[in-house]
Amino acid sequence: MADKQNVQSVARGLNSPELNSDASIPFVDEVELENIEEPIRPARSKDVEVGDGRRERKLHATDLGAVHTANKDTIVVDTPEGTLYITLDPESSKSSKPTSPSTLSTNVSSPTTSHTPGAQESRDLIIVEQDMGQRMTGLRRNSISMPTLPNFELLKEETICVYTQGDIPEHHQSSVSAFSDDNNDVHDDQAKVPLRSPRRKSTAPRRFRSEFSMDEDEYSPSNSVTSVNSLASLLKEKLQSIPQKIRKKPTDYKLRAFVGLMFLAVVFFVGFAYVLYHRQALTTAYFERVQFNEPKRLIRVYNQDDVEILKARLGVDLHGQHKSFPCLPQHRRRGSECREWLHALRLYLTSLPPEHDNTTCYSVVWQALSNDVTPNDCFDWGDTKVNWFGAGQSLNLTWPLNSGAIDYTPFITGDMQKSQFGNVVTRYLINSKGGAITVDEDTPLHISVNRGRKEICLKAKYDDFAFANKITEFPELKYNICTARDIKSLHSSIHNHRRAPLWDGLKPDDIKTLDSLISEPVWQIAPRFKHELQDETIAKYTEDVISLGFLKQGHVLINEFWQNEIGDLTVDTSRFATLNVTVNKLHRRGFKVAFTIQPFISTESKNFAETVQKRLLISERNSDRRIPALTRFKSLASAGVLDITNNRSVPWIMDKLQTVISEYHIDSFYFDLGTAYDMPHYYRCEQKLINPDQYKTIFTKTFEKALNIIGVSSAIHLPRPPIFVSLPPFESTWEALRLVIPTMLTYGINGFPFTMPGAVGGDIYWPGSEQFLPSAKGAVESNLNSTTQENGIELPERELYMRWLQLATFLPVMKFTHLPSKYNDVTVLEMAKNLTLLRQMYVTPLLLKYKREALEEGLPLVRPLWLVADADVTPALDEFVIGDEIVVAPVVHQGHTTREVYLPAGLWQDGIDGSLRKGNRWMHDYRVPATKVAYFLRKPDDLSYINTFYLYIIDTRKCIGNDYCIVYEIKDSPIK
């Protein structure tokens, strides 16, 4: 039983109702109703009089579907085939007694008509359709398609059951209204009523819900089968047998996927807009092409094409201090963005006025506010394919700079064997994407490379030697970042901005000396021991040069052993009794004579006592100024250093040198200044120095206008031409040979276009000097193969000497210590002749041509490939370009006769066989015989002259004098 408070429920009754064909409307069983207004309790069965005194017990259908009331007078039954309306007698509905069938009238709704169906229509519908699903042979249970005619007749017979009076229990009998049993009337009514109601268009009837059904949706109209013989119907029927919990609804997943995608899209666009907004805000706040992420202290710099040039982490030592504040008004600078991390660091960012149309520079200044934090910025190259060049040369830093690794070290000059950097350093870094960094001279700079991460780090820090003299209370890190579209214009712009043009103030004699150093060799007379250097040594050496017949006279460079002790600044007359006569003879032969001098005064020198008495030497910090600070230099166990900042020192040494010049007619001097580590550790000068390297700069500038200087051994600033800067001394090993090219390229990029390499075959070792690289296995093997000796000195190994000579032919200056004739080898001598003529015909004219470009723009004579090629080129350690017209690729590995060669874009003539070769490509396994060097001459891109192309081959056996040779012509050179 059910009442008003019942929730949705299911009607229960007989599974197979049996009704006569003329039966009345079936009675509603005991049901639980939905949303009922009045409780309805019809009887489960009724006795009906059918005539002739007979009474039949008729049963009602129970599996009709959900039963509910439309109003107080009508019961609505939702059947699978339509909706059944049962109209109740108003009086019966109010009574608690069961409703009599005589008081009921039924109607069945039709989807096409609005009238309520009659009782007979409803009965036939119920009898046929309800029993069809359970009894009909040959039809599926839930199909609503029309059955075949034979089955239909069988259906009619089986669905009509007549019960006799005796079959009905007495307690179920009651008086009811009689129905006509006229068979004709019944058949007529059946003929008039269709078998079933038409299906509604918009809504399918609900199926009967079994007591054990899992889900109400299992019997939804969408699950009905549409055809008896349809294969799709069978498939759908099988699918319907799957429990609802197992079956998935594709539409639900599609909706969920769509909602998820929409959510992700919204999150992405919101995040993207957020990033763009803050990026634009930072760009606006910190200049046009600089982005600074303040919380992460990450700066990015872009060029005019919005290409990222460099990325850096600023204030690395701040660690967890992420919050910064605007600077106080008294700390701000005009035109600068100022941020301060309380009690730690203060940062200034400034956009500098453009010095060049294509160059943009920015200033970065860090001020330390306490000793607890040091300014430290790191420039990253891990995310981009970029190479860095410049700074200095070291055993652990070759070419490019980021290929090596060093820990934090003071950025000062030193011995490559004992310190991180060599004899030349410059506070200048440039990368292959067109970005450059220049560090201020006042910064106590320490540098690290690849220390845990792929980056170059700059730190400002005071110490007790390199940066012991504090300029400010706390260290400051100052540097500029510059960008340009191409690296060549950037390099020229920066170096021109840092100094006046090199040609400014040059005299005709300076130009003449510069040209002679390029076109003529330097003959370095440097025996291992002092007693070996005498008048006869110099005379014999120059005679051997003249006897060669193909080398020009050039400059004779005599080392410091022209003195008895270093610092005497007078000729040792015991060994050079007739030096003035020897010098005059050299002048007549066409030689020029240069003496080597140093600022060091040996404690054994006769001038040491005088300089101490006059307080001309550097004193020791935190001690009496009368006590000189001593140091070691080369073979000197103890020596003082002349204080060039003392106004009394310059006249003293100048007087000594002028005496030597006037007495012996010396043409020039070579300054052997040592390195920063050659200074006394606790040095103190009359004037405070920023760092020990500043000493050599002051010393050179003091005498560069008063004396004719051809070279210096160490520098941090470009000296005034015609002064050349020397490469560090290299031992006679293959490892040292491989360092010549990267060192030369590094010095050129650092702003030293005029560089002087060491002697061909390696420099002579000085006992006690410790100036060379450690001997490697190659050096031992070379010494074992060296059987020829000169004055007790073993000559470099033959193959090493030949390859070194091939390389030196294309360098700005050729320096000899060992003459090629000392090998007593015709092959070596013939090769030397060919290379000498090659230099005179091709190399020297080009070097003189690009000398003007070096004086005007600061570009080096010997350049890396990436300075010539427009595209990025894999850095080559053993290949370079003279200007942009000769590509040189010497062999620098023992026993090799092939190598890889890269040619920049253009047309090039092979220097070995004269063939033409296309550029912008690598040539693999290029053959280079032992007596040849790989070089390529640039030719015009216009190929119209090929048919009349001439290749000149020099025959050194038919040379007249030193300048004229007979050549052969070969036409129609092929292109390879």
Sequence and secondary structure as in RCSB ss.txt:
>XXXX:A:sequence
MADKQNVQSVARGLNSPELNSDASIPFVDEVELENIEEPIRPARSKDVEVGDGRRERKLHATDLGAVHTANKDTI
VVDTPEGTLYITLDPESSKSSKPTSPSTLSTNVSSPTTSHTPGAQESRDLIIVEQDMGQRMTGLRRNSISMPTLP
NFELLKEETICVYTQGDIPEHHQSSVSAFSDDNNDVHDDQAKVPLRSPRRKSTAPRRFRSEFSMDEDEYSPSNSV
TSVNSLASLLKEKLQSIPQKIRKKPTDYKLRAFVGLMFLAVVFFVGFAYVLYHRQALTTAYFERVQFNEPKRLIR
VYNQDDVEILKARLGVDLHGQHKSFPCLPQHRRRGSECREWLHALRLYLTSLPPEHDNTTCYSVVWQALSNDVTP
NDCFDWGDTKVNWFGAGQSLNLTWPLNSGAIDYTPFITGDMQKSQFGNVVTRYLINSKGGAITVDEDTPLHISVN
RGRKEICLKAKYDDFAFANKITEFPELKYNICTARDIKSLHSSIHNHRRAPLWDGLKPDDIKTLDSLISEPVWQI
APRFKHELQDETIAKYTEDVISLGFLKQGHVLINEFWQNEIGDLTVDTSRFATLNVTVNKLHRRGFKVAFTIQPF
ISTESKNFAETVQKRLLISERNSDRRIPALTRFKSLASAGVLDITNNRSVPWIMDKLQTVISEYHIDSFYFDLGT
AYDMPHYYRCEQKLINPDQYKTIFTKTFEKALNIIGVSSAIHLPRPPIFVSLPPFESTWEALRLVIPTMLTYGIN
GFPFTMPGAVGGDIYWPGSEQFLPSAKGAVESNLNSTTQENGIELPERELYMRWLQLATFLPVMKFTHLPSKYND
VTVLEMAKNLTLLRQMYVTPLLLKYKREALEEGLPLVRPLWLVADADVTPALDEFVIGDEIVVAPVVHQGHTTRE
VYLPAGLWQDGIDGSLRKGNRWMHDYRVPATKVAYFLRKPDDLSYINTFYLYIIDTRKCIGNDYCIVYEIKDSPI
K
>XXXX:A:secstr
   TT  S      SS  B TT       S   BS SS     SEEEEEEETTEEEEEE   TT EEEESSSSEE
EEEETTEEEEEE  HHHHHSSS   GGG EEEE  SS  S   HHHHHHHHHHHHHHHHH TTS TT  S   HH
HHHHHHHHTB    GGGS GGG          HHHHHHHHHHS SS    SS        TT S GGGG GGG  
  SS HHHHHHHHHHTS TTTS  HHHHHHHHHHHHHHHHHHHHHHHHHHHHHHHHHHHHTTTTEEEETTTTEEE
EE TTS EEEEEE  GGGTT    EE  GGG  TTEEEEEETTTEEEEEEE   SBTTBEEEEEEEEESSSS   
EEEEE SSS   EEEEE  SS  SSGGGS EEEEE     TTTSSS SBEEEEEEETTSEEEEE TTS EEEEES
SSSSEEEEEE   SSTT S SSSS EEEEEEEE SSHHHHHHHHHHHHS  TTTT  HHHHHHHHHHHHS EEEE
  SSGGG  HHHHHHHHHHHHHHSSS   EEEE GGGSSSTT  S  TTT TTHHHHHHHHHHHT EEEEEE SE
EETTSTTHHHHHHTT B EETTS TTSB  EEETTEEEEEEB TTSTTHHHHHHHHHHHHHHHH   EEEE    
GGGS TTEE SS  SSTTHHHHHHHHHHTTTS EEEES BSS   TT EEE     SSHHHHHHHHHHHHHHHHT
T  SEE   TT     TTT  S    HHHHHHHHH   EETTEE   HHHHHHHHHHHTTSS  EESS GGGG  
HHHHHHHHHHHHHIIIIIHHHHHHHHHHHHHH   SEE GGGT SS     SS EEETTTEEEE   STT  EEE
EEE SSEEEETTT  EEE SEEEEEEE  TT  EEEEEE S  TTGGG EEEEEEEEEEETTTEEEEEEEE   B
 
